[in-house]
Amino acid sequence: MGNNIGRADLIALLCEKKSFNKQTATHLLETILKTIIDTLSEGQSIKIPRFGTFSVKHKSSRPGRNPRTGEEVEITSRRVVTLRPSPLFKEKLDSRHVL
């Protein structure tokens, strides 16, 4: 695996670490992802203990600038997904940080 892990990599990890067959691992991952997307689409948050909280935030429209041409443009309002990591998640990230 490279720097990024994709769906196929996650499915392979589920098969390897939990001894699932590929069909079961695929179904499990797809069900989890669909549930997360559907819940966030409804405007609800998802709190996963020891991982973090996914939530939807509304960003208002604002003026912006096209970096290529310098032309001013209106950035439309939209909803974005945020992840607030749990303290345990932050601790694990910090402990693996190598300077």
Backbone as XML, in Angstrom:
<?xml version="1.0"?>
<chain id="A" units="angstrom">
  <residue number="1" name="MET">
    <atom name="N" x="0.827" y="-1.185" z="0.000"/>
    <atom name="CA" x="0.000" y="0.000" z="0.000"/>
    <atom name="C" x="0.869" y="1.246" z="0.000"/>
  </residue>
  <residue number="2" name="GLY">
    <atom name="N" x="0.404" y="2.261" z="-0.715"/>
    <atom name="CA" x="1.144" y="3.507" z="-0.819"/>
    <atom name="C" x="0.798" y="4.450" z="0.309"/>
  </residue>
  <residue number="3" name="ASN">
    <atom name="N" x="0.851" y="5.736" z="0.006"/>
    <atom name="CA" x="0.549" y="6.753" z="1.006"/>
    <atom name="C" x="-0.932" y="6.858" z="1.314"/>
  </residue>
  <residue number="4" name="ASN">
    <atom name="N" x="-1.780" y="6.480" z="0.364"/>
    <atom name="CA" x="-3.224" y="6.547" z="0.558"/>
    <atom name="C" x="-3.797" y="5.143" z="0.590"/>
  </residue>
  <residue number="5" name="ILE">
    <atom name="N" x="-4.830" y="4.980" z="1.390"/>
    <atom name="CA" x="-5.515" y="3.698" z="1.466"/>
    <atom name="C" x="-6.899" y="3.887" z="0.878"/>
  </residue>
  <residue number="6" name="GLY">
    <atom name="N" x="-7.252" y="3.060" z="-0.081"/>
    <atom name="CA" x="-8.551" y="3.138" z="-0.733"/>
    <atom name="C" x="-9.479" y="2.041" z="-0.249"/>
  </residue>
  <residue number="7" name="ARG">
    <atom name="N" x="-10.647" y="1.969" z="-0.877"/>
    <atom name="CA" x="-11.642" y="0.955" z="-0.513"/>
    <atom name="C" x="-11.082" y="-0.455" z="-0.612"/>
  </residue>
  <residue number="8" name="ALA">
    <atom name="N" x="-10.431" y="-0.732" z="-1.735"/>
    <atom name="CA" x="-9.892" y="-2.080" z="-1.940"/>
    <atom name="C" x="-8.877" y="-2.429" z="-0.847"/>
  </residue>
  <residue number="9" name="ASP">
    <atom name="N" x="-8.088" y="-1.446" z="-0.424"/>
    <atom name="CA" x="-7.103" y="-1.673" z="0.642"/>
    <atom name="C" x="-7.802" y="-1.953" z="1.971"/>
  </residue>
  <residue number="10" name="LEU">
    <atom name="N" x="-8.865" y="-1.180" z="2.258"/>
    <atom name="CA" x="-9.615" y="-1.414" z="3.498"/>
    <atom name="C" x="-10.262" y="-2.799" z="3.494"/>
  </residue>
  <residue number="11" name="ILE">
    <atom name="N" x="-10.797" y="-3.193" z="2.367"/>
    <atom name="CA" x="-11.406" y="-4.525" z="2.254"/>
    <atom name="C" x="-10.345" y="-5.599" z="2.467"/>
  </residue>
  <residue number="12" name="ALA">
    <atom name="N" x="-9.178" y="-5.421" z="1.872"/>
    <atom name="CA" x="-8.082" y="-6.388" z="2.046"/>
    <atom name="C" x="-7.650" y="-6.457" z="3.507"/>
  </residue>
  <residue number="13" name="LEU">
    <atom name="N" x="-7.606" y="-5.312" z="4.199"/>
    <atom name="CA" x="-7.240" y="-5.303" z="5.626"/>
    <atom name="C" x="-8.282" y="-6.029" z="6.468"/>
  </residue>
  <residue number="14" name="LEU">
    <atom name="N" x="-9.559" y="-5.836" z="6.157"/>
    <atom name="CA" x="-10.609" y="-6.555" z="6.888"/>
    <atom name="C" x="-10.474" y="-8.058" z="6.682"/>
  </residue>
  <residue number="15" name="CYS">
    <atom name="N" x="-10.181" y="-8.457" z="5.458"/>
    <atom name="CA" x="-9.996" y="-9.882" z="5.168"/>
    <atom name="C" x="-8.802" y="-10.444" z="5.936"/>
  </residue>
  <residue number="16" name="GLU">
    <atom name="N" x="-7.729" y="-9.673" z="5.960"/>
    <atom name="CA" x="-6.499" y="-10.126" z="6.611"/>
    <atom name="C" x="-6.613" y="-10.156" z="8.138"/>
  </residue>
  <residue number="17" name="LYS">
    <atom name="N" x="-7.109" y="-9.053" z="8.713"/>
    <atom name="CA" x="-7.103" y="-8.924" z="10.170"/>
    <atom name="C" x="-8.263" y="-9.629" z="10.857"/>
  </residue>
  <residue number="18" name="LYS">
    <atom name="N" x="-9.392" y="-9.747" z="10.166"/>
    <atom name="CA" x="-10.574" y="-10.338" z="10.795"/>
    <atom name="C" x="-11.026" y="-11.632" z="10.133"/>
  </residue>
  <residue number="19" name="SER">
    <atom name="N" x="-10.257" y="-12.104" z="9.185"/>
    <atom name="CA" x="-10.541" y="-13.357" z="8.489"/>
    <atom name="C" x="-11.910" y="-13.380" z="7.814"/>
  </residue>
  <residue number="20" name="PHE">
    <atom name="N" x="-12.354" y="-12.207" z="7.323"/>
    <atom name="CA" x="-13.588" y="-12.158" z="6.543"/>
    <atom name="C" x="-13.263" y="-12.580" z="5.119"/>
  </residue>
  <residue number="21" name="ASN">
    <atom name="N" x="-14.278" y="-13.144" z="4.422"/>
    <atom name="CA" x="-14.062" y="-13.340" z="2.992"/>
    <atom name="C" x="-14.296" y="-11.999" z="2.310"/>
  </residue>
  <residue number="22" name="LYS">
    <atom name="N" x="-13.896" y="-11.884" z="1.061"/>
    <atom name="CA" x="-13.942" y="-10.600" z="0.370"/>
    <atom name="C" x="-15.370" y="-10.063" z="0.271"/>
  </residue>
  <residue number="23" name="GLN">
    <atom name="N" x="-16.328" y="-10.947" z="0.022"/>
    <atom name="CA" x="-17.721" y="-10.524" z="-0.124"/>
    <atom name="C" x="-18.252" y="-9.941" z="1.195"/>
  </residue>
  <residue number="24" name="THR">
    <atom name="N" x="-17.958" y="-10.580" z="2.300"/>
    <atom name="CA" x="-18.411" y="-10.095" z="3.612"/>
    <atom name="C" x="-17.741" y="-8.773" z="3.960"/>
  </residue>
  <residue number="25" name="ALA">
    <atom name="N" x="-16.443" y="-8.687" z="3.727"/>
    <atom name="CA" x="-15.707" y="-7.457" z="4.028"/>
    <atom name="C" x="-16.230" y="-6.292" z="3.186"/>
  </residue>
  <residue number="26" name="THR">
    <atom name="N" x="-16.512" y="-6.543" z="1.918"/>
    <atom name="CA" x="-17.039" y="-5.509" z="1.031"/>
    <atom name="C" x="-18.407" y="-5.048" z="1.517"/>
  </residue>
  <residue number="27" name="HIS">
    <atom name="N" x="-19.271" y="-5.993" z="1.850"/>
    <atom name="CA" x="-20.614" y="-5.654" z="2.335"/>
    <atom name="C" x="-20.539" y="-4.850" z="3.638"/>
  </residue>
  <residue number="28" name="LEU">
    <atom name="N" x="-19.672" y="-5.248" z="4.542"/>
    <atom name="CA" x="-19.511" y="-4.547" z="5.815"/>
    <atom name="C" x="-19.049" y="-3.107" z="5.592"/>
  </residue>
  <residue number="29" name="LEU">
    <atom name="N" x="-18.017" y="-2.917" z="4.803"/>
    <atom name="CA" x="-17.498" y="-1.576" z="4.547"/>
    <atom name="C" x="-18.544" y="-0.705" z="3.846"/>
  </residue>
  <residue number="30" name="GLU">
    <atom name="N" x="-19.199" y="-1.243" z="2.825"/>
    <atom name="CA" x="-20.209" y="-0.476" z="2.095"/>
    <atom name="C" x="-21.372" y="-0.090" z="3.008"/>
  </residue>
  <residue number="31" name="THR">
    <atom name="N" x="-21.777" y="-0.969" z="3.894"/>
    <atom name="CA" x="-22.871" y="-0.679" z="4.828"/>
    <atom name="C" x="-22.476" y="0.436" z="5.793"/>
  </residue>
  <residue number="32" name="ILE">
    <atom name="N" x="-21.265" y="0.376" z="6.322"/>
    <atom name="CA" x="-20.787" y="1.408" z="7.249"/>
    <atom name="C" x="-20.709" y="2.759" z="6.541"/>
  </residue>
  <residue number="33" name="LEU">
    <atom name="N" x="-20.116" y="2.796" z="5.357"/>
    <atom name="CA" x="-19.977" y="4.051" z="4.624"/>
    <atom name="C" x="-21.335" y="4.634" z="4.242"/>
  </residue>
  <residue number="34" name="LYS">
    <atom name="N" x="-22.264" y="3.787" z="3.791"/>
    <atom name="CA" x="-23.603" y="4.259" z="3.425"/>
    <atom name="C" x="-24.318" y="4.824" z="4.643"/>
  </residue>
  <residue number="35" name="THR">
    <atom name="N" x="-24.183" y="4.176" z="5.783"/>
    <atom name="CA" x="-24.816" y="4.659" z="7.009"/>
    <atom name="C" x="-24.250" y="6.018" z="7.408"/>
  </residue>
  <residue number="36" name="ILE">
    <atom name="N" x="-22.950" y="6.178" z="7.314"/>
    <atom name="CA" x="-22.321" y="7.461" z="7.640"/>
    <atom name="C" x="-22.823" y="8.549" z="6.695"/>
  </residue>
  <residue number="37" name="ILE">
    <atom name="N" x="-22.826" y="8.285" z="5.405"/>
    <atom name="CA" x="-23.264" y="9.274" z="4.419"/>
    <atom name="C" x="-24.730" y="9.633" z="4.626"/>
  </residue>
  <residue number="38" name="ASP">
    <atom name="N" x="-25.582" y="8.631" z="4.803"/>
    <atom name="CA" x="-27.016" y="8.890" z="4.987"/>
    <atom name="C" x="-27.277" y="9.703" z="6.249"/>
  </residue>
  <residue number="39" name="THR">
    <atom name="N" x="-26.596" y="9.373" z="7.325"/>
    <atom name="CA" x="-26.792" y="10.082" z="8.597"/>
    <atom name="C" x="-26.339" y="11.528" z="8.482"/>
  </residue>
  <residue number="40" name="LEU">
    <atom name="N" x="-25.181" y="11.764" z="7.898"/>
    <atom name="CA" x="-24.685" y="13.131" z="7.729"/>
    <atom name="C" x="-25.562" y="13.921" z="6.760"/>
  </residue>
  <residue number="41" name="SER">
    <atom name="N" x="-26.083" y="13.263" z="5.735"/>
    <atom name="CA" x="-26.966" y="13.930" z="4.772"/>
    <atom name="C" x="-28.239" y="14.439" z="5.434"/>
  </residue>
  <residue number="42" name="GLU">
    <atom name="N" x="-28.662" y="13.762" z="6.485"/>
    <atom name="CA" x="-29.851" y="14.171" z="7.237"/>
    <atom name="C" x="-29.528" y="15.273" z="8.244"/>
  </residue>
  <residue number="43" name="GLY">
    <atom name="N" x="-28.263" y="15.678" z="8.315"/>
    <atom name="CA" x="-27.858" y="16.755" z="9.212"/>
    <atom name="C" x="-27.522" y="16.295" z="10.614"/>
  </residue>
  <residue number="44" name="GLN">
    <atom name="N" x="-27.469" y="14.995" z="10.837"/>
    <atom name="CA" x="-27.127" y="14.463" z="12.158"/>
    <atom name="C" x="-25.618" y="14.267" z="12.271"/>
  </residue>
  <residue number="45" name="SER">
    <atom name="N" x="-25.131" y="14.255" z="13.501"/>
    <atom name="CA" x="-23.714" y="13.988" z="13.763"/>
    <atom name="C" x="-23.528" y="12.510" z="14.067"/>
  </residue>
  <residue number="46" name="ILE">
    <atom name="N" x="-22.301" y="12.052" z="13.927"/>
    <atom name="CA" x="-21.956" y="10.664" z="14.251"/>
    <atom name="C" x="-20.785" y="10.698" z="15.213"/>
  </residue>
  <residue number="47" name="LYS">
    <atom name="N" x="-20.988" y="10.153" z="16.401"/>
    <atom name="CA" x="-19.918" y="10.101" z="17.396"/>
    <atom name="C" x="-19.453" y="8.653" z="17.523"/>
  </residue>
  <residue number="48" name="ILE">
    <atom name="N" x="-18.178" y="8.442" z="17.249"/>
    <atom name="CA" x="-17.571" y="7.120" z="17.363"/>
    <atom name="C" x="-16.557" y="7.208" z="18.499"/>
  </residue>
  <residue number="49" name="PRO">
    <atom name="N" x="-16.883" y="6.601" z="19.645"/>
    <atom name="CA" x="-15.965" y="6.676" z="20.792"/>
    <atom name="C" x="-14.559" y="6.215" z="20.406"/>
  </residue>
  <residue number="50" name="ARG">
    <atom name="N" x="-13.564" y="6.906" z="20.974"/>
    <atom name="CA" x="-12.146" y="6.636" z="20.761"/>
    <atom name="C" x="-11.694" y="6.940" z="19.335"/>
  </residue>
  <residue number="51" name="PHE">
    <atom name="N" x="-12.575" y="7.543" z="18.516"/>
    <atom name="CA" x="-12.204" y="7.939" z="17.163"/>
    <atom name="C" x="-12.482" y="9.422" z="16.959"/>
  </residue>
  <residue number="52" name="GLY">
    <atom name="N" x="-13.761" y="9.819" z="17.038"/>
    <atom name="CA" x="-14.086" y="11.220" z="16.859"/>
    <atom name="C" x="-15.541" y="11.424" z="16.509"/>
  </residue>
  <residue number="53" name="THR">
    <atom name="N" x="-15.879" y="12.674" z="16.213"/>
    <atom name="CA" x="-17.249" y="13.033" z="15.869"/>
    <atom name="C" x="-17.277" y="13.671" z="14.496"/>
  </residue>
  <residue number="54" name="PHE">
    <atom name="N" x="-18.062" y="13.071" z="13.603"/>
    <atom name="CA" x="-18.314" y="13.640" z="12.292"/>
    <atom name="C" x="-19.530" y="14.542" z="12.426"/>
  </residue>
  <residue number="55" name="SER">
    <atom name="N" x="-19.467" y="15.725" z="11.849"/>
    <atom name="CA" x="-20.633" y="16.606" z="11.857"/>
    <atom name="C" x="-20.667" y="17.406" z="10.564"/>
  </residue>
  <residue number="56" name="VAL">
    <atom name="N" x="-21.846" y="17.974" z="10.298"/>
    <atom name="CA" x="-22.042" y="18.783" z="9.104"/>
    <atom name="C" x="-22.106" y="20.236" z="9.532"/>
  </residue>
  <residue number="57" name="LYS">
    <atom name="N" x="-21.339" y="21.068" z="8.876"/>
    <atom name="CA" x="-21.329" y="22.506" z="9.160"/>
    <atom name="C" x="-21.789" y="23.241" z="7.908"/>
  </residue>
  <residue number="58" name="HIS">
    <atom name="N" x="-22.458" y="24.361" z="8.110"/>
    <atom name="CA" x="-22.890" y="25.196" z="6.995"/>
    <atom name="C" x="-21.876" y="26.324" z="6.808"/>
  </residue>
  <residue number="59" name="LYS">
    <atom name="N" x="-21.385" y="26.470" z="5.584"/>
    <atom name="CA" x="-20.481" y="27.575" z="5.261"/>
    <atom name="C" x="-21.265" y="28.574" z="4.424"/>
  </residue>
  <residue number="60" name="SER">
    <atom name="N" x="-21.284" y="29.802" z="4.858"/>
    <atom name="CA" x="-21.997" y="30.860" z="4.136"/>
    <atom name="C" x="-21.264" y="31.214" z="2.851"/>
  </residue>
  <residue number="61" name="SER">
    <atom name="N" x="-22.008" y="31.824" z="1.938"/>
    <atom name="CA" x="-21.355" y="32.286" z="0.709"/>
    <atom name="C" x="-20.406" y="33.430" z="1.066"/>
  </residue>
  <residue number="62" name="ARG">
    <atom name="N" x="-19.378" y="33.583" z="0.261"/>
    <atom name="CA" x="-18.384" y="34.607" z="0.545"/>
    <atom name="C" x="-17.652" y="34.959" z="-0.740"/>
  </residue>
  <residue number="63" name="PRO">
    <atom name="N" x="-17.037" y="36.131" z="-0.765"/>
    <atom name="CA" x="-16.269" y="36.493" z="-1.958"/>
    <atom name="C" x="-14.958" y="35.710" z="-1.995"/>
  </residue>
  <residue number="64" name="GLY">
    <atom name="N" x="-14.538" y="35.365" z="-3.174"/>
    <atom name="CA" x="-13.273" y="34.654" z="-3.345"/>
    <atom name="C" x="-12.551" y="35.187" z="-4.567"/>
  </residue>
  <residue number="65" name="ARG">
    <atom name="N" x="-11.446" y="34.558" z="-4.893"/>
    <atom name="CA" x="-10.663" y="35.019" z="-6.035"/>
    <atom name="C" x="-10.136" y="33.799" z="-6.787"/>
  </residue>
  <residue number="66" name="ASN">
    <atom name="N" x="-10.261" y="33.843" z="-8.103"/>
    <atom name="CA" x="-9.700" y="32.798" z="-8.947"/>
    <atom name="C" x="-8.181" y="32.958" z="-8.918"/>
  </residue>
  <residue number="67" name="PRO">
    <atom name="N" x="-7.444" y="31.976" z="-8.401"/>
    <atom name="CA" x="-5.995" y="32.134" z="-8.266"/>
    <atom name="C" x="-5.273" y="32.251" z="-9.612"/>
  </residue>
  <residue number="68" name="ARG">
    <atom name="N" x="-5.862" y="31.720" z="-10.645"/>
    <atom name="CA" x="-5.211" y="31.749" z="-11.951"/>
    <atom name="C" x="-5.361" y="33.109" z="-12.634"/>
  </residue>
  <residue number="69" name="THR">
    <atom name="N" x="-6.581" y="33.675" z="-12.559"/>
    <atom name="CA" x="-6.844" y="34.917" z="-13.286"/>
    <atom name="C" x="-6.916" y="36.140" z="-12.377"/>
  </residue>
  <residue number="70" name="GLY">
    <atom name="N" x="-7.097" y="35.912" z="-11.076"/>
    <atom name="CA" x="-7.240" y="37.024" z="-10.142"/>
    <atom name="C" x="-8.657" y="37.593" z="-10.116"/>
  </residue>
  <residue number="71" name="GLU">
    <atom name="N" x="-9.546" y="37.027" z="-10.934"/>
    <atom name="CA" x="-10.926" y="37.502" z="-11.013"/>
    <atom name="C" x="-11.678" y="37.184" z="-9.725"/>
  </residue>
  <residue number="72" name="GLU">
    <atom name="N" x="-12.457" y="38.158" z="-9.246"/>
    <atom name="CA" x="-13.268" y="37.930" z="-8.051"/>
    <atom name="C" x="-14.477" y="37.089" z="-8.424"/>
  </residue>
  <residue number="73" name="VAL">
    <atom name="N" x="-14.766" y="36.113" z="-7.583"/>
    <atom name="CA" x="-15.917" y="35.234" z="-7.802"/>
    <atom name="C" x="-16.650" y="35.047" z="-6.485"/>
  </residue>
  <residue number="74" name="GLU">
    <atom name="N" x="-17.930" y="34.684" z="-6.586"/>
    <atom name="CA" x="-18.738" y="34.393" z="-5.408"/>
    <atom name="C" x="-18.615" y="32.900" z="-5.110"/>
  </residue>
  <residue number="75" name="ILE">
    <atom name="N" x="-18.167" y="32.559" z="-3.909"/>
    <atom name="CA" x="-18.132" y="31.159" z="-3.479"/>
    <atom name="C" x="-19.484" y="30.889" z="-2.827"/>
  </residue>
  <residue number="76" name="THR">
    <atom name="N" x="-20.227" y="29.947" z="-3.395"/>
    <atom name="CA" x="-21.588" y="29.691" z="-2.930"/>
    <atom name="C" x="-21.586" y="29.037" z="-1.549"/>
  </residue>
  <residue number="77" name="SER">
    <atom name="N" x="-22.707" y="29.185" z="-0.859"/>
    <atom name="CA" x="-22.843" y="28.535" z="0.446"/>
    <atom name="C" x="-22.927" y="27.032" z="0.221"/>
  </residue>
  <residue number="78" name="ARG">
    <atom name="N" x="-22.501" y="26.284" z="1.213"/>
    <atom name="CA" x="-22.514" y="24.823" z="1.094"/>
    <atom name="C" x="-22.402" y="24.194" z="2.465"/>
  </residue>
  <residue number="79" name="ARG">
    <atom name="N" x="-22.644" y="22.895" z="2.502"/>
    <atom name="CA" x="-22.459" y="22.124" z="3.726"/>
    <atom name="C" x="-21.164" y="21.334" z="3.586"/>
  </residue>
  <residue number="80" name="VAL">
    <atom name="N" x="-20.405" y="21.255" z="4.663"/>
    <atom name="CA" x="-19.149" y="20.504" z="4.657"/>
    <atom name="C" x="-19.123" y="19.548" z="5.845"/>
  </residue>
  <residue number="81" name="VAL">
    <atom name="N" x="-18.415" y="18.463" z="5.685"/>
    <atom name="CA" x="-18.263" y="17.477" z="6.757"/>
    <atom name="C" x="-16.983" y="17.785" z="7.511"/>
  </residue>
  <residue number="82" name="THR">
    <atom name="N" x="-17.067" y="17.760" z="8.834"/>
    <atom name="CA" x="-15.880" y="17.951" z="9.664"/>
    <atom name="C" x="-15.705" y="16.738" z="10.575"/>
  </residue>
  <residue number="83" name="LEU">
    <atom name="N" x="-14.482" y="16.501" z="10.972"/>
    <atom name="CA" x="-14.176" y="15.451" z="11.943"/>
    <atom name="C" x="-13.445" y="16.096" z="13.102"/>
  </residue>
  <residue number="84" name="ARG">
    <atom name="N" x="-14.018" y="15.942" z="14.273"/>
    <atom name="CA" x="-13.338" y="16.395" z="15.484"/>
    <atom name="C" x="-12.776" y="15.139" z="16.153"/>
  </residue>
  <residue number="85" name="PRO">
    <atom name="N" x="-11.466" y="14.949" z="16.076"/>
    <atom name="CA" x="-10.875" y="13.727" z="16.615"/>
    <atom name="C" x="-10.992" y="13.652" z="18.137"/>
  </residue>
  <residue number="86" name="SER">
    <atom name="N" x="-11.114" y="12.434" z="18.641"/>
    <atom name="CA" x="-11.182" y="12.226" z="20.086"/>
    <atom name="C" x="-9.797" y="12.448" z="20.693"/>
  </residue>
  <residue number="87" name="PRO">
    <atom name="N" x="-9.736" y="12.654" z="22.012"/>
    <atom name="CA" x="-8.429" y="12.806" z="22.661"/>
    <atom name="C" x="-7.520" y="11.589" z="22.432"/>
  </residue>
  <residue number="88" name="LEU">
    <atom name="N" x="-8.101" y="10.377" z="22.440"/>
    <atom name="CA" x="-7.300" y="9.174" z="22.205"/>
    <atom name="C" x="-6.724" y="9.183" z="20.784"/>
  </residue>
  <residue number="89" name="PHE">
    <atom name="N" x="-7.522" y="9.567" z="19.820"/>
    <atom name="CA" x="-7.078" y="9.661" z="18.435"/>
    <atom name="C" x="-5.910" y="10.639" z="18.339"/>
  </residue>
  <residue number="90" name="LYS">
    <atom name="N" x="-6.064" y="11.828" z="18.937"/>
    <atom name="CA" x="-5.004" y="12.836" z="18.919"/>
    <atom name="C" x="-3.727" y="12.308" z="19.567"/>
  </residue>
  <residue number="91" name="GLU">
    <atom name="N" x="-3.891" y="11.606" z="20.674"/>
    <atom name="CA" x="-2.739" y="11.047" z="21.386"/>
    <atom name="C" x="-2.005" y="10.036" z="20.505"/>
  </residue>
  <residue number="92" name="LYS">
    <atom name="N" x="-2.755" y="9.175" z="19.824"/>
    <atom name="CA" x="-2.126" y="8.169" z="18.952"/>
    <atom name="C" x="-1.388" y="8.847" z="17.803"/>
  </residue>
  <residue number="93" name="LEU">
    <atom name="N" x="-1.976" y="9.897" z="17.242"/>
    <atom name="CA" x="-1.299" y="10.619" z="16.168"/>
    <atom name="C" x="-0.004" y="11.246" z="16.665"/>
  </residue>
  <residue number="94" name="ASP">
    <atom name="N" x="-0.066" y="11.885" z="17.826"/>
    <atom name="CA" x="1.125" y="12.541" z="18.379"/>
    <atom name="C" x="2.216" y="11.551" z="18.721"/>
  </residue>
  <residue number="95" name="SER">
    <atom name="N" x="1.841" y="10.370" z="19.199"/>
    <atom name="CA" x="2.851" y="9.389" z="19.616"/>
    <atom name="C" x="3.585" y="8.806" z="18.402"/>
  </residue>
  <residue number="96" name="ARG">
    <atom name="N" x="2.986" y="8.871" z="17.229"/>
    <atom name="CA" x="3.621" y="8.343" z="16.024"/>
    <atom name="C" x="4.340" y="9.426" z="15.223"/>
  </residue>
  <residue number="97" name="HIS">
    <atom name="N" x="4.256" y="10.655" z="15.705"/>
    <atom name="CA" x="4.887" y="11.782" z="15.008"/>
    <atom name="C" x="6.400" y="11.721" z="15.219"/>
  </residue>
  <residue number="98" name="VAL">
    <atom name="N" x="7.120" y="11.678" z="14.140"/>
    <atom name="CA" x="8.582" y="11.610" z="14.200"/>
    <atom name="C" x="9.146" y="12.891" z="13.591"/>
  </residue>
  <residue number="99" name="LEU">
    <atom name="N" x="10.001" y="13.559" z="14.322"/>
    <atom name="CA" x="10.640" y="14.775" z="13.800"/>
    <atom name="C" x="11.927" y="14.468" z="13.098"/>
  </residue>
</chain>
